[in-house]
Amino acid sequence: MSSCCPHPEASHEVVEACQQVIHYPSEDYPCLCIGFTGSTERCEGCEHARGQHTKTRTCSECSCRTAVS
């Protein structure tokens, strides 16, 4: 059992995604970058700042999410 739900720890995976919003051409869209790439302060995948990428622990059975520091 995990700390966020009654499902086993094996049902959880760490997912990293960019939280930056893209404004184009007149509406806001979420950035679709999954995972930070590169060793600089900007992601090579989407060019957004490292701080815009967050890691969450997600359950495949109930979709609960907890932040990973």
C-alpha positions in Angstrom: 0.0 0.0 0.0 1.3 3.5 -0.8 0.9 6.6 1.3 -1.5 8.4 -1.1 -4.0 5.6 -1.8 -4.7 1.9 -1.0 -3.0 0.6 -4.3 0.4 -1.1 -4.2 3.6 0.9 -4.7 4.2 -1.0 -8.0 1.1 0.8 -9.4 2.8 4.2 -9.1 5.3 5.8 -11.5 7.1 9.2 -11.4 6.1 11.4 -14.3 7.9 14.7 -15.2 5.9 17.2 -17.2 6.3 20.9 -18.1 3.7 23.1 -16.5 4.3 26.1 -18.7 1.4 27.5 -20.7 1.8 28.3 -24.4 -0.3 31.2 -25.8 -1.0 30.7 -29.5 -2.5 32.3 -31.5 -5.2 33.6 -29.1 -5.7 30.8 -26.6 -3.7 29.2 -23.9 -2.5 25.6 -24.3 -0.5 23.4 -21.9 3.0 22.6 -23.0 3.1 18.9 -24.0 6.7 18.3 -23.0 7.0 15.2 -20.8 10.4 15.0 -19.0 13.2 17.5 -18.7 15.9 17.0 -21.4 19.4 18.5 -21.3 21.8 19.6 -18.5 21.3 23.4 -18.8 18.7 25.6 -17.2 16.4 25.3 -20.2 14.8 22.1 -21.5 16.1 21.0 -24.9 12.7 19.5 -25.6 10.5 22.6 -25.1 13.0 25.4 -24.2 11.1 26.2 -21.0 13.0 26.8 -17.7 13.9 23.8 -15.6 11.7 25.2 -12.8 8.6 24.8 -15.0 9.0 21.0 -15.0 7.5 19.2 -12.1 7.6 15.6 -11.0 4.5 13.8 -9.8 4.0 10.3 -8.5 0.9 9.0 -10.3 -1.2 5.8 -9.6 -2.2 3.9 -12.7 -5.3 2.5 -10.9 -6.9 5.6 -9.5 -4.9 8.5 -11.0 -4.0 10.1 -7.6 -1.0 12.3 -7.8 1.5 13.5 -5.2 4.4 15.9 -5.8 8.0 14.5 -5.8 10.7 16.8 -4.5 
